[in-house]
Amino acid sequence: MATYSELMAKDEKCFAKAGRISYYPLLISHAHGSTLVDFNGKEYIDLLSSASAINIGHSPQKVVDAIKNQAEKMIHYTPAYMYHEPAIELAEKLCEITPGDFEKKVTFGLSGSDANDGLIKYSRAYTGRPNIVTFENAYHGSTYGSISMSAINLKMRQKIGPLVPNMWHIPFPDAYRGLYGKIEPNTVEEYLAPFKQMLKTYLPAEEVACVVIETLQGDGGLLEPVPGYFEALYDLCHQHGILFAVDDVQQGLGRTGTWCSLENFGIAPDLVVYGKSLAGGMPLSAIVGRKEIMDSLEAPAHLFTTAANPVCCAASLATLEMIEEENLLDESTRKGTIAKKRMKDWQERYEFVGDVRGLGLSLGIDIVANKKEKTKDEVAALKICNRLFEKGAVMIAIGESVLRFQPPLVITDDELAYVLDLIEETFEELAQGKLDTYDVSGQGW
């Protein structure tokens, strides 16, 4: 049997570097609930949930049984040509849980990235308009369409152009920092002004197909919007016949305490993209939209041979049932409230905790070098992550300086209290200069 170091050496030799963002060398052997176990048997509390792909926790028995039972019946037959019950049942369920008092339809893919590509297709086909508007600092995935929608990291876009045309980016309504280096956040109207100016001067509203939002800008730093912005943007879009869509790949399916994160804002989107946690960690994505939009494309405009795999669909049905049976929407809100209250105390106590934000169990702790100037401190944030890793907790930093707190929704109250204690201990060590010698070069986005 290969040793830890031998396996890591094989990975270094064979795994292309574009496929992994470096943090620390965690080689996972197995996982259950909120616990990861590495190759040497050390346990960790998971605060990342496999990039929010494991909302229901690792290897829950209900999902494991669904996978086994379906695999014994049939592993796959493509819905591009034929039918199977798990896909039909799942499509019906997704229409039921997605907000909106109108008829809906669903199409399936393999990842949030390809679902966002589909979002482009459906928006353009239905409206007959070419332009898609997303946000600065947005992350929508790694396929050509989703990279073109994204505006978060130059390394994603360098060397691979030309990208998909007619993509435009407007400022995200950050509730912590303002526009273009401004320390304080702007007003709703000030955040809307760049988009309104675009529509007035060089991007005709009648040529804009869709605006795509993330309710919390996930990999951009779990940014929260100023109150009232999304409602105002929604009204503006619908005044001009522009579709309003949400990328809920990271924030959906209970992560923010609701099925669709836009429910927190009282808005029913025209299109929703789900992925990550949709099938308990199995590869599956979905676009759910108004019936008339989803009927605007004819086959084979958006299909994949292995999409809606029956094993993945069975896992997804079990996942959604588990969320309902274990009341995980409310649990996400309840546990998130407990965690956020503790974190707000840290914000008062520690000069390097600049902001605490988020909804449900999707929380960000912004680590700063200067609280008044809100100067991001990426190095300190990465030092905290590395120290937590040593202590037995898995956390990463995103948006340069933001600690990403997204544990499985099934994390127990005792586990939650324990890991919050670990974070506070680590903050104390940082405040006392005990993490000064940590080398974090080459880590992070």
N, C-alpha and C positions, 0 to 999 in steps of 0.2 A: 504493500500500500504506500502511495506517495506521501511524503511529509508536507507540512504546511509550506515550508520554504520551496520545496520542489514544485508544488502546484502553482505558487505565485510566480516562480521562474518560468513555468510553461505559459502562464497567462501573459507575462511580459513579452515572451517570444512570439506568441500566436495571435493575441487579441489586438485588433487595430485601435490605436489611441483615440481616434475620433469618437469611439463608442462608449467612453467612460469619462466622467468628470472625477478627478482625483481628490480624495479626502484622506482616509486612513485605510490600512490593509485589513479589512474585515472579510475573512473567508467563511461564509455561512455554511454550516452543516445541516441544520434543521431549525424549524421555528413552530411555535404554537401560541395562539392568543396574542399577547403583546410582547412575547419573549423570543429573542433570537439566540441561537447557540452556535458558537464558532467551531472551527475544525478541531480545536483543542479542548472543547467542552465548556468554555467560558460563556456565561449567560449575559445578555444585554436587554434592557428595556428599549423597545423600538419606538422612537419619537418621529420617525420618518414614514412609516407604513408603506415602505417600498414606493416612495414618491407618491403617496396617497392612493396607491393601487390596492391596499389591503385594509379598507375601512372596517370590514367585519372581523379583522384579526387573521392570524395565520392558521391555516389548516383546520377550520372549524368542521366538526364532524358532519354537520348537515350538508355542507358543500362537498366534502370529501366523498360522502355516500352518493350524492347526486352525480358526481363525476364518474365514480366506479360503476354505478348502475347504468348510466348512459353508454359508457365505453363498452360494456358487455353487450349492449344491444346493437350499437352502430357508432363507430368513431366519426365518420363523416360521409355525407353525400351533399354535393353542392346545391344550395338553393338558387343558384343561377339558372338551373334547369328544372329542378324537382322541388318537392315539399317535404318538411318534416315537422312533427308536432312541437318540439321545443321552441323552434323559431316562431311559429304561429302564436303560441302561448305567451312568449316573451314580448313580441310586438304588441299584443293586446295589453299586457301589463304596463309597458312603457307609455303607451297612450293614456292609460288610466292615471298614472302617477305624475305625469308631466302637466304643469299648470296650463290653464286656458280653457275657456268654455266654448270650444269649437272642435270640429272633427280633426283628427290627427292621423298621420301615417308615419311609418318607421322604415328606415333602411339600415343595414348593418355593414360593419367593416371589421378591421383587425386592431386598430389603434386610434387614439384620439387624433393623431396626425392625418390619417387618411379620411377620417370623418370631417375634419376641417377643410380638406380638399373638396369633399362632397358639398360642404356648405357653400363654397365658392360656386360650384356648378349649379346647384339648385337656385341660389340667389340670382345668378345671371340669367338662367333659363326662365325663371318665373317673371322677372321684371323686364327682361330684354335690355338691361343696363349693364355696363362693363365694370364699374368701379366698386371696390370693396374698401371700407374704412375700418381700421383697427386702431390700436393705441400705441404710442411710444412706450417702450419698456415691456411690450406684450410678448408672451411666449405661447405659440399655438402648435408647435410640433416640428418634425424634422423632414417631412416630405417637401417637395418643391413648393407646393401650394401653401403649406402651413409655415414653412420658413419665410416665404414671401409675406405672409400675414404678420410674422413676428418682427420685433424691433428691439431686441434685448441684448444681443451679443455679436460683435463683429465677426468672431471666429465662425459663427454659423453661416455667415453670408459671403465670406471671402473665398475666392478661387473657384466658385461654382456658378457664377452668373453666365448668362442673364437669368434673372429670376422671373416669376410669373408677373406680368405687367398689370397696371391699373390697381395697385395697392397703395393706399394712403394711410398715414399715421397721424393721429391727433394726440394732444397731451392727456395723460391720465389725470383725473381730478384728485390728486393726492391730498389726503386730509392731514398730513404731517408736514411735508415740505411743499413750498409753492413752485410756481413756474420759473424755469430758467435761472435757477440759483437763488430764488427768493426764499427766505427762511420760513416765513409764515405761509400757510396755505391760502390759495386764492378763493374767491367766491364762485358760486355756480356760474354766474354770467361771465366772469373772467375766464373760467375754464372752457366754457362753450365758445368764447369769442373766436379762437383760431379756426374752429370748424365752420362757424357762421361766415367768417371772412373768406374761407376757401369756397364755400357755396356761392358767395356773392361775386367772387372775382375770377376763379379759374377752374372750379370743379362744379359744374351745373348740377343742381339737386336732382333734376330729371335724368341724370346719367349715373346716379349713385344707386347701386343695387341693395347694399346692406351695410349696416354698422354692426360690428362684432365686438362684444365686451367680455371681459372677465370681471365678475363682481368683486372679487378680491384678486388683485394682480399677483398670482401665485409665485412663480419663479422670479418675478421682478421685485420681490421683497414683501409679499403679502400686504400690498398697499390697499388701504381702505379708501373709498370715495368720500368726498364731502357730502353731507346730507342734502338730498334733493337733486343731485346731479343726474342720476340715471333716470329719474322720473321726467326731468326737463328734457334730457336727450331723447327719451322715448317719444315724448310729445312732438319734438322737432322732427324726428324721423317720420312719424306717421302723418304729419302735416304735408310732407313731400313724397309720400308713397315709398319711403325707404324702409326695407325690412330691418327688424331689430332682433338680433340673435345673441345667444350667450354660449360661450365655450365653457361648459361645466365639466370638463374632463377631470380637473383637479378638485373643484369645489362642490361638485354635485353628489347626490346619493348619500346624504346624511352628513357630509363633512362640515357644513355650516348649520346643521340642525334642521334642514329641509331636504326634500327630494331634489328640487331645483333651487340653486342658490338665489335666483331672482325672486323667489317667494318672499325672501327677507325684505324686498323692496316693493312688494305688492304689484309686480309686473308679470304679465303672461307673455313670454317672447314668441315671436313668429317661428323661430327655429332654435333647437337646443342640441348641443353635441355632448354626448356622454362617452366615457372611456374608462381607463384605469380600473377603478373599483367595480365596474359594472358586472364582472363575472368572478369576483373574489380573487383576482390575480391572473385569471386565464385571459388570453388575448381576445378581446371583443370590444367593439365600439358601436355606437348607434347615433343616427340623426333622427330626431323627432320633430315634426313640423306640421304646420297647417296642411290639411288635405290638399288644397288647391296648389300649394307650393310643391308638395311632394309628388303631385301628379304632373308636374311641368316637364319632367324628363321621361323619355322612353328608353326601354332596354335596348342595348346594353350600356347605357351612358354611365351608370355607376353600380358596378357589381364586382365581386371578388370571388374566386373559386372557393376559397376556404373561409369566407365570411359566414357568420351565423352558424359556425360549426355546432352540431347538436350537443357535444360535450360541453362546450363553452356556454351555450344557451341554457343547458340544464344547470350548470354552475351559477349562472346569472339568476335564474328563477329561484334557486335555493338561497342565493345572496339576498335578493329582495324580500323573500319570505322571512329570512333571519332578521333583517332590519325591522320588519313589522313586528314579528313575534317577540323580539327582545327590546322593542321600543327604543331603537337606537337613534332615531331622530331627536327625541326628547333627551335621551342620555347624552348625546353630543352637546346639546345646549346646556344641560345641567353640569356636566363635567367641565365644559369650556368656561362656564361662569366661575366655577371653583378655581380653575387654573388662572383665569384672567385676574381675579381678585388678588391672588397671591403675587402675580406678576406686576400689578399696579403698585403693590407695596414696594417691590424692587425698584420700580421707576422713581419712587419717592426717596429711597434709601441710597441708591447707587448713582454716582455721577455719570457712569458710562451707559446706563439704561435710558436711552432717549425717548423711546416710544414703545407702547404695547398696543397691539391692534389685532382685529380679526373677529370672526364669528364662529360660534360653536367650538369644535376642536380643530380649527384652522387659525392658529395664532402666530404672530410674529413679534419678536423682541428685537428692537433696533438698537444695536450697540454703537455708541458714538464716542468720539474723542473729545468733543466739546459740546456740552448740552445746549448752550445758548446758540451756538452756530449750527448745531445739528450735523456736525462733521462726521461722516461715516468712518468707522474703525474696523475695516475688514480683518486686519491682523488679530485684533483682540477677539473678534467673533470666532475666528478659526482656532485660536488658542483655547477658547471655552469648549468648542466642539471636540478638540483633541483630548482635553482633560476629562471631559465627560465620557469619552470612549474608554479611557483608562479606568474610569470608575464603574463602567458597565451600563452606559446609555448611548444610544445612537442618535445623533443630531447633526444636521448640516447647516451651513450658512448660505443664504441666497441674497440676491440684491446687494451684493458686496458685504453688507454688515448685519444682516437680519438672521437671527436664530429661528429656524423653522420648526414649530411645535405642532406636529400633526400625528399624534399617536393613534393606534386603532381605536375605533369607537367603543370597543369592548374592554379597553383598559379598565382594571378594577380601581375602586376608590383607594385601596391600599397601595397599589402600584403607582397611581397618580400622585398620592402624597409622598411616596418614597422618591420618585424621580424629581418632583419639585424640590425636595430637600437636597438632592444631589446637585441640582442646578444652583440653588442658593449657596451651598458649600463652595461650588466652583467660582461663583461670583465673589465670595469672600476671599478666595485665594487670588483671584485677579486683582482685587482691590489692595491686597497686601503685597503685590509684586511677586507672588510665588510662581506665576506663569511666564515670567519675563524671558526665560531661556528656551521656550518652545520655538522650534523652527517650523513654520507653516508655509514656507515657500513652495510654489507649484500646486498648492491646493485650491479648490473652489472653482467657481465659474470664471 
